[in-house]
Amino acid sequence: MEDKMMSKEALAKALVTLFDEGFKGPGGAGTWYIDNDPGAGLLETIAAVDAAAASRPLTPGDPLTLASHVDHVRFSLDLANRATRGENPYPTADWARSWDVRTVDAGAWKALQAALAKEVEDLRKALATGQAFESADFATGVLGLVSHTAWHLGAIRQALGLVRAPMVKA
């Protein structure tokens, strides 16, 4: 068997596909890791939630809310975007503070969603150029970011009651 390396372009295309799926939802007839329902991506999932619901704890006894998860994901995207611009934001990143947002009013919720969408679009542009594969550390970080986002998307959709087991035919 011949040993072939995947091109950086093919890897970038695969990464953008998975990135888009997690944030924007299904991109065609099938999906790789999210539900194939319209609105299953993170941006569409949170767009369907009002500020009051975004401010309620996702699980009893836990202070974290949908708004907490959204700002935490936005924070991680911001770090990655800063890294694409040549910064090293990680040594001073305060991950604990990335969970500080708990409650939002309608204006703050809309602003948080817009800030997340901007971070998504900015990073997507960098990923589409193949920039993510200029360094092994950055590539690993971005691949981890896709997994990280998938986890939060699953937690959010589960808490909102949007995850359903497939119907079993008797």
C-alpha positions as CSV (number, residue, x, y, z in Angstrom):
1,M,0.0,0.0,0.0
2,E,1.3,3.4,-1.0
3,D,1.9,5.9,1.8
4,K,0.1,9.1,0.9
5,M,-0.1,12.3,2.8
6,M,-3.3,14.3,2.9
7,S,-2.8,17.7,1.4
8,K,-3.1,20.7,3.7
9,E,-6.0,21.9,1.4
10,A,-8.0,18.7,1.9
11,L,-7.4,18.8,5.7
12,A,-8.5,22.5,5.8
13,K,-11.7,21.6,3.8
14,A,-12.5,18.8,6.2
15,L,-11.9,21.0,9.2
16,V,-14.1,23.8,7.8
17,T,-16.8,21.2,7.1
18,L,-16.8,20.0,10.7
19,F,-16.5,23.6,12.1
20,D,-19.5,24.8,10.0
21,E,-21.5,21.8,11.0
22,G,-21.1,22.5,14.7
23,F,-21.8,26.2,14.5
24,K,-24.0,26.6,11.5
25,G,-25.8,23.2,11.3
26,P,-26.3,20.6,8.5
27,G,-24.6,21.6,5.3
28,G,-26.3,19.1,3.0
29,A,-27.9,15.7,2.9
30,G,-26.1,14.3,5.9
31,T,-24.0,15.3,8.9
32,W,-20.9,14.0,10.5
33,Y,-21.7,14.5,14.2
34,I,-24.8,16.6,14.8
35,D,-28.5,15.9,14.3
36,N,-29.5,16.4,10.7
37,D,-32.4,18.6,11.7
38,P,-32.6,22.2,10.6
39,G,-31.4,24.4,13.4
40,A,-29.2,21.8,15.0
41,G,-26.0,23.9,14.9
42,L,-25.0,26.1,17.8
43,L,-25.9,29.4,16.3
44,E,-29.4,28.3,15.3
45,T,-30.0,26.5,18.5
46,I,-29.3,29.6,20.6
47,A,-31.2,31.8,18.2
48,A,-34.4,30.0,19.2
49,V,-33.9,30.8,22.9
50,D,-35.0,34.0,24.6
51,A,-33.0,35.9,27.2
52,A,-35.0,34.5,30.1
53,A,-34.4,30.9,29.1
54,A,-30.7,31.7,28.4
55,S,-30.4,32.9,32.0
56,R,-31.9,29.8,33.7
57,P,-29.5,27.2,35.0
58,L,-29.3,24.3,32.6
59,T,-29.3,21.7,35.4
60,P,-30.7,21.9,38.9
61,G,-28.2,23.1,41.5
62,D,-25.7,24.3,38.8
63,P,-25.3,28.0,38.4
64,L,-24.3,27.7,34.7
65,T,-26.7,28.8,32.1
66,L,-27.0,28.7,28.4
67,A,-25.6,32.2,28.4
68,S,-22.6,30.9,30.4
69,H,-21.9,28.2,27.8
70,V,-22.3,30.6,24.9
71,D,-19.9,33.1,26.4
72,H,-17.4,30.4,27.3
73,V,-17.4,29.2,23.7
74,R,-17.1,32.8,22.4
75,F,-14.1,33.2,24.7
76,S,-12.4,30.1,23.3
77,L,-13.0,31.4,19.8
78,D,-11.6,34.8,20.7
79,L,-8.4,33.2,21.9
80,A,-8.0,31.2,18.7
81,N,-8.7,34.3,16.6
82,R,-6.1,36.3,18.5
83,A,-3.7,33.5,17.8
84,T,-4.4,33.7,14.1
85,R,-3.3,37.4,14.3
86,G,0.0,36.4,15.8
87,E,-0.8,37.0,19.5
88,N,-0.2,34.4,22.2
89,P,-3.3,34.9,24.4
90,Y,-3.1,31.6,26.2
91,P,-0.6,32.4,29.1
92,T,-2.9,35.1,30.4
93,A,-6.3,33.5,29.5
94,D,-8.6,33.4,32.5
95,W,-10.7,30.3,31.8
96,A,-12.5,30.5,35.1
97,R,-13.8,34.0,34.2
98,S,-15.0,32.8,30.8
99,W,-17.9,31.3,32.8
100,D,-18.9,34.6,34.5
101,V,-21.9,35.5,32.4
102,R,-24.9,33.9,34.0
103,T,-27.9,36.2,33.2
104,V,-28.6,38.3,30.2
105,D,-31.4,40.7,29.3
106,A,-32.7,40.8,25.7
107,G,-30.1,43.3,24.5
108,A,-27.2,41.5,26.2
109,W,-28.4,38.1,24.8
110,K,-28.6,39.5,21.3
111,A,-25.2,41.1,21.6
112,L,-23.7,37.9,23.0
113,Q,-25.1,35.9,20.0
114,A,-23.7,38.5,17.6
115,A,-20.3,38.4,19.3
116,L,-20.2,34.6,19.0
117,A,-21.3,34.8,15.3
118,K,-18.5,37.3,14.6
119,E,-15.9,35.1,16.3
120,V,-17.2,32.1,14.3
121,E,-17.0,33.9,11.0
122,D,-13.5,35.3,11.7
123,L,-12.0,32.0,12.6
124,R,-13.8,30.3,9.7
125,K,-12.0,32.6,7.3
126,A,-8.7,31.8,8.8
127,L,-9.4,28.0,8.7
128,A,-10.5,28.2,5.1
129,T,-7.1,29.6,4.1
130,G,-5.3,26.6,5.6
131,Q,-3.7,28.9,8.3
132,A,-4.7,26.4,11.0
133,F,-2.1,23.9,9.6
134,E,0.9,26.3,9.7
135,S,1.8,25.0,13.2
136,A,1.1,21.7,14.9
137,D,0.1,23.5,18.1
138,F,-2.4,25.7,16.4
139,A,-3.8,22.8,14.3
140,T,-4.2,20.7,17.5
141,G,-5.9,23.6,19.2
142,V,-8.4,24.1,16.4
143,L,-9.2,20.4,16.2
144,G,-9.7,20.5,19.9
145,L,-11.9,23.6,19.5
146,V,-14.3,21.7,17.2
147,S,-14.5,18.9,19.8
148,H,-14.9,21.4,22.6
149,T,-17.8,23.1,20.7
150,A,-19.4,19.8,20.0
151,W,-19.4,19.0,23.7
152,H,-21.0,22.3,24.6
153,L,-23.6,22.0,21.7
154,G,-24.5,18.6,23.0
155,A,-24.8,19.8,26.6
156,I,-27.0,22.8,25.5
157,R,-29.2,20.7,23.3
158,Q,-29.6,18.0,25.9
159,A,-30.5,20.6,28.6
160,L,-33.0,22.2,26.2
161,G,-34.7,18.9,25.5
162,L,-33.7,18.9,21.9
163,V,-31.8,15.6,21.9
164,R,-34.1,12.7,21.2
165,A,-33.4,9.0,20.7
166,P,-34.3,7.7,17.2
167,M,-37.7,6.1,17.0
168,V,-37.4,2.3,17.1
169,K,-39.8,0.4,14.9
170,A,-41.4,-2.5,16.6
